[in-house]
């Protein structure tokens, strides 16, 4: 299990480092105990937060209502709660870039 998420009784808690204003939405990799994600939206009026939740929902194959931003609305360090879903831990691990070529 990676350090950027942990299971709770109701789902998973994700610790993220979000970089708004990127050219595209993408998962960069681990940054300490957080998953670094770039989003193609400016940090204005919640646009980057909405884009983040949309991107995560699409990438994890979940409905948007399954994700909730619980802290960090105005910070790059965010916490997102994801409702439990079958094989969600496997899907979360697949968010990480392939490390097979690294030494």
C-alpha positions as CSV (number, residue, x, y, z in Angstrom):
1,X,0.0,0.0,0.0
2,X,1.3,3.5,-0.9
3,X,1.6,6.2,1.6
4,X,-0.7,8.7,-0.2
5,X,-3.9,6.9,0.9
6,X,-5.3,4.9,3.7
7,X,-8.5,3.0,4.3
8,X,-11.3,4.1,6.7
9,X,-14.5,2.5,7.6
10,X,-16.3,4.3,4.8
11,X,-13.7,4.5,2.1
12,X,-10.3,5.9,1.4
13,X,-8.6,9.1,2.3
14,X,-6.2,10.5,-0.3
15,X,-3.5,13.0,0.5
16,X,-2.7,15.0,-2.6
17,X,-0.3,17.8,-3.7
18,X,-2.1,19.6,-6.5
19,X,-0.4,21.9,-9.1
20,X,-3.0,24.0,-10.9
21,X,-2.5,25.8,-14.2
22,X,-0.8,22.8,-15.9
23,X,-1.0,22.1,-19.7
24,X,-2.9,18.9,-19.0
25,X,-4.3,16.7,-16.2
26,X,-1.8,14.1,-15.0
27,X,-0.5,12.2,-12.1
28,X,3.1,13.0,-11.6
29,X,4.0,10.5,-8.8
30,X,4.7,10.5,-5.1
31,X,5.9,13.7,-3.4
32,X,6.7,12.6,0.1
33,X,3.5,11.1,1.5
34,X,1.3,12.7,-1.1
35,X,0.3,12.0,-4.6
36,X,1.3,14.9,-6.9
37,X,-1.3,15.7,-9.5
38,X,-1.3,18.5,-12.1
39,X,-4.6,19.9,-13.3
40,X,-5.3,22.0,-16.4
41,X,-7.4,24.7,-14.6
42,X,-6.5,27.9,-12.9
43,X,-6.9,28.1,-9.1
44,X,-9.8,30.6,-9.4
45,X,-13.3,30.2,-8.0
46,X,-12.8,26.5,-7.3
47,X,-12.0,25.6,-10.9
48,X,-8.9,23.6,-10.1
49,X,-10.7,21.7,-7.3
50,X,-13.6,20.8,-9.6
51,X,-11.1,19.7,-12.3
52,X,-9.2,17.6,-9.8
53,X,-12.3,15.8,-8.7
54,X,-13.4,15.3,-12.3
55,X,-10.0,13.9,-13.2
56,X,-9.8,11.6,-10.2
57,X,-13.4,10.3,-10.8
58,X,-12.7,9.6,-14.5
59,X,-9.3,8.0,-13.8
60,X,-10.6,5.8,-11.0
61,X,-13.7,4.9,-12.9
62,X,-16.0,6.3,-10.2
63,X,-19.0,8.7,-10.3
64,X,-18.1,12.2,-9.2
65,X,-20.4,12.0,-6.2
66,X,-18.1,9.3,-4.8
67,X,-15.4,11.9,-4.2
68,X,-15.4,14.7,-1.6
69,X,-12.7,17.3,-1.1
70,X,-12.6,17.5,2.7
71,X,-9.7,19.9,3.3
72,X,-7.3,22.1,1.4
73,X,-9.8,24.0,-0.8
74,X,-7.5,27.0,-1.0
75,X,-4.2,25.1,-0.6
76,X,-2.1,22.9,-2.9
77,X,-2.1,20.2,-0.1
78,X,-5.6,18.6,-0.3
79,X,-7.4,15.7,1.3
80,X,-10.0,13.8,-0.8
81,X,-12.3,11.1,0.6
82,X,-13.4,8.4,-1.8
83,X,-16.3,6.1,-1.0
84,X,-15.4,2.4,-0.9
85,X,-15.7,0.6,-4.2
86,X,-14.7,-2.9,-5.2
87,X,-10.9,-3.1,-6.0
88,X,-10.4,0.6,-5.2
89,X,-7.0,0.0,-3.6
90,X,-5.8,-1.7,-6.8
91,X,-7.1,1.3,-8.8
92,X,-5.3,3.7,-6.5
93,X,-2.0,1.9,-6.8
94,X,-2.4,2.1,-10.6
95,X,-2.4,5.9,-10.3
96,X,1.3,5.8,-9.7
97,X,3.5,6.0,-12.7
98,X,5.3,2.8,-13.7
99,X,8.5,2.5,-11.8
100,X,9.8,-0.7,-13.5
101,X,12.5,1.3,-15.3
102,X,13.9,3.0,-12.2
103,X,16.9,1.6,-10.3
